[in-house]
Amino acid sequence: MGFVTGVNIYFSKRFSWYFGIPQINRLYIVFALLTVFMIGGIMIFTNSINPIGRIIYMCASISMGFAVYLIMSVLLVDLIQFLVKVKPVYYGMIAITIAVLVFLYGIRNAYNLKTSSIEVPIKGITKEIRALHLSDIHLGHFRGKDYMQKIVDATKKINIDVVFLTGDLFDGKIKLNMEVISPFEQLEVPIYFVEGNHDGYTDSKRIKQELRETGIIVLENEVTNWGEFQIIGLNHMPADSQSKDMHATVEHATIKDILPTLDIDKEKPSILLHHRPVGIIYANEQGVDLYLAGHTHGGQLFPVNYIAKLMFPYHKGLHDFNGTKIYVTQGAGTFGPPLRVGTKSEIAVVVLKPD
């Protein structure tokens, strides 16, 4: 709260100086009200299904995205002042222009799907498998059937054998219906799904029911076999009882507790699906070859991508932990502001090769 108050005071003083506004108290009120609108609009109206609620949520999210880069552009302009001396109004215009340009780029980049290709050697398999890893699509106020179709169209151009969905398929009840996810039916390959935290906020029970009716295989703390692989699917949960996870499900299970109870053959190639990239030490103890996760969005917005790197040892890309590979996708959608700056909306082709 102190940080937000400080930013509002800083903003008010800067814009008062830029544009010669003497009533700085009015600016304090305006920026405070905008802050309440942005935070409250996102928190309260995420699951709104009426048009007014949707408009509030979208405006609040868009405003928050613009505010992030307006703050940064104002800070940048403060540095420019040491090098270039002009009238205050020009500093204000420069700050707003920079923020608008970055904001527009961020929106365009967020909807520009990019395909990553990763090779992972797996012991015990006899033929190459091409898997598509999708996560964090966040169907809701900003994304619906058209975006889902865009992902499916991109997928159909790639020769794949299986699809793995590692959660946060939905981001709000407004698009929670069979019609929105119907494009999945065009993919004539097995599709496996595990829940994410936003699926839980939306209605994970209904989401799983809709997916099963579409022919998607939903895994809930269980193991199934597909070809030469064991597919292990976990509900969203913390790594262990010592881990703090405000996003985990309410079932009080942990990866450390659940994995040993599953019928996992440590000698057989295995792929673990879990939304959040945590608990890899416990996956490694069970002989998991590949751990697929999402959740982090790679940070989504600069400079948050650097914060995500501090929060998660594996926040994006391919890593190795004592022989267990983990791939964390940046996700195909966005949460909150529909922007990506310094990251990408990703669909990942994971090529599993005999080792």
Residue, then its C-alpha position, 0 to 999 in steps of 0.5 A: m500500500g505504501f508503494v502504491t501511495g508513493v507512486n500516486i504522489y509521484f505521478s501527481k507531482r510530475f503531471s502537475w509540473y508537466f502541464g501546469i496544473p496548480q490543483i495537485n490535490r485533485l490529481y492525488i484524488v484522480f490517481a487514487l481513484l484510478t488505482v482503486f478502479m484498476i485493482g478492484g475492477i480486476m479482482i471483483f469482475t474477473n468472473s463477471i458474465n454480464p456486459i457491464g462487468r466485462i467492460i469494467y474488467m477489460c477497462a481496468s486490465i487495459s488501464m493497469g497495463f498502460a499505467v505500468y509503462l507510463i510509470m516507467s516512461v515518466l522515470l525515463v523522462d526524469l533521466i532525460q532531464f539531466l541531458v536535455k532541457v525543454k519546457p515541462v510540457y514536452y517532457g509530459m508529451i514524451a512520457i505519454t508517447i513512449a507509454v502509448l508506443v510500448f503499450l500498443y506493441g505489448i498488445r500486438n505482441a500478446y496476440n502474436l503466437k510464436t512456436s518454440s521447438i525443443e528436443v529432449p532425449i528420453k531413455g527407453i523410447t524407441k521412436e521419436i514423439r512430437a508433443l505440443h505443450l500448451s498452458d495459460i491460454h486464459l480464455g475469458h474476457f480477452r480471449g475466446k473461440d477465435y483465439m482458441q481456433k488460432i491456436v488449433d490452426a497453428t497446431k494443425k500446421i505442425n506434425i504432432d502426436v499428442v497435446f499436453l495442457t498444463g492448466d489455466l485454460f480459462d480465466g473467467k466464466i464469461k467464455l466457459n462453454m463447449e463452443v469456445i473449446s470446440p476447436f480442440e475436436q479438430l485435433e485428431v491426437p490424444i489431449y491431456f489436461v491438468e488444472g491450473n489455479h485460474d481454472g480453480y477460480t473459474d470453476s474447475k469442476r465444470i471445466k473438467q466436465e466440459l473437457r471430458e465431453t469434448g474428448i480431452i483426457v483429464l488427469e487428477n492425481e493419477v497415472t495413465n499409459w500412452g504408447e511407451f510413456q506413463i503420463i502423470g497428471l497432478n492437480h495444482m498443489p504446492a511442492d510440500s508442506q513447507s512451501k507457501d503457495m497462495h494459488a494452490t488448490v484447497e485439497h491440502a495435498t502436496i507433490k511430495d505426498i501425492l507422487p509416492t502414492l501413485d503407481i509409477d514405474k520408475e523404469k518406464p519413461s514418464i512425463l509429469l504434468h503440473h501447472r506450477p514448476v515446483g517440486i522437481i526434487y520429488a519428481n526426480e525421486q520418482g524417476v520422472d524423465l520430463y516435467l511440463a509446467g507453465h504458470t509463470h508466463g515468463g514474467q509476461l511484462f518487463p520488468v516483471n520477467y526479472i522478478a519471475k526469475l527470482m521467484f521461480p528457479y525454473h521460470k521459462g525454457l528447458h532445464d535439467f535437475n539430476g537427469t529430470k528435464i523440466y520445460v516451462t512454457q511462457g504460455a499462450g495467453t495473458f492474465g490481467p493486462p492483455l500485453r506482453v513485453g519482453t516475453k512471448s505468447e508461446i506454443a511449444v513443440v517438444v520433440l522427444k527423441p530416443d536416447 
